[in-house]
Amino acid sequence: MALSGMDIGQIRTLARQMNQDAADISSQIASLMTHIDSAPWSGSDRERFTRHWRDTHVAALRRVVSSLENASRQALEYARLQEDASRAR
């Protein structure tokens, strides 16, 4: 009977990449917010745009960051479990 499992090293690499991608997105959020906040624009249209940007797009991007971080933690946990199971054989 064939055994199935995972390449633990590759899953750990995937987890690191997910964390790096989450950090990159967080950095982009901060950079965009800096640009938006410093744009030479005033008035109610700016306020409406900025509010929509923060409430809709920044919120969505932060959910993506959180999802990537959670997926990374899960991948590391599955790699640990696979490693433990492989040792037990």
MOLIN-V867948 format. One record per pair of residues at least 12 apart in sequence whose C-alpha atoms are under 8 Angstrom apart, sorted by the first residue. I is the first residue (numbers start at 0). J is the second residue. D is the distance in whole Angstrom. If there is no record, write none. Layout:
I J D
I J D
//
This chain:
4 81 7
5 78 8
5 81 7
7 78 5
7 79 8
7 81 7
7 82 7
10 74 6
10 75 7
10 78 6
11 74 7
11 75 6
11 78 7
13 71 8
13 74 8
14 70 7
14 71 4
14 72 7
14 74 6
14 75 6
15 71 7
17 67 6
17 68 7
17 70 8
17 71 6
18 67 7
18 68 6
18 71 6
20 64 8
20 67 8
21 63 8
21 64 5
21 65 8
21 67 6
21 68 7
22 64 8
24 60 7
24 64 7
25 61 7
25 64 7
28 57 7
28 60 8
35 49 7
//
